[in-house]
């Protein structure tokens, strides 16, 4: 049973609206003013909030603002209820992040349709999507079902990139963001001494280079294929539409991107504070988690590329791999690396 928080200072309107919702099989939590409504929202985390605008102590705009600042309630679908029908009120509510707006007095069917529609949209995007290109395509398909995003992906093109081919260089102007449909890419920067620093490993379903496009329109790093790779090119306009045109879509899209940011932060912390042995173990586990199936690393990675990921000299990497092999943690077959004892390798990686 879905739970709805109803914040309304008019007692008759509050009881009548609650009765309609309860007859439609919703659980209703009632609050007589905005301040009480915020307390109930934080306590119960409802599935949807119905909130009057003009209320004592804290008005509806204040309620929306306070709920939006709390990560636990920021994603709650929010519908304003008001007797005021002026256009300025509608605009202000939508600019603050409200999902819908009902003008009192409203019909029973109008209320239930609004509630059911918002809950349906919320369920659609809050459940998440599988990783990989198929999951990204499903997300795009769902986004296209929104009126404001119906043309999303119409101009998307596919490009094939050969192994070792550069997709874009640091400083290149970006008008499109590649999304990997098949294959693997690495991104890297080159320091003043000409040494490479690997900033990311990317596989199926990953968006590559989006930070540069959003910040300045220019690539912040170089992207190179680790094997023959196929990418779908997402136009800049589509990326901005995913971020700004629909609240439910943008929340889900930002969460998808946030996982990539967290991974980069962890990588930087590892480089800063871990020993070479720890960083090698961490790199092996990272690449295995990103690309491998079973116990195989799943990637015939060169020692130079792996050294760049670790942030050490190739000679130091080779010596460390030899030590790990002698300790029974890994096996090597040509350029391929097999993880033999994951438990011990994870213990080493975690210090």
Secondary structure, DSSP 8 states (H G I E B T S, - for coil): --EEEEE-S-HHHHHHHHHHHHHTT-EEEEESSHHHHHHHHHHH--SEEEEESS-SSS-HHHHHHHHHHSTTTTT-EEEEEES---HHHHHHHHHHT-SEEEESS--HHHHHHHHHHHHHHHHHHHT---SSHHHHHHHHHHHHTSGGGTTTTTT-EEEEE-TT-EEE-TT-B-SEEEEEEES-EEEEEE-TTS-EEEEEEE-TT-EESHHHHHHTSB-SSEEEESSSEEEEEEEHHHHHHHHHS-HHHHHHHHHHHHHHHHHHHHHHHHHHH--HHHHHHHHHHHHHHHH--TTB--S---HHHHHHHHTS-HHHHHHHHHHHHHTTSEEEETTEEEES-HHHHHHHHT-
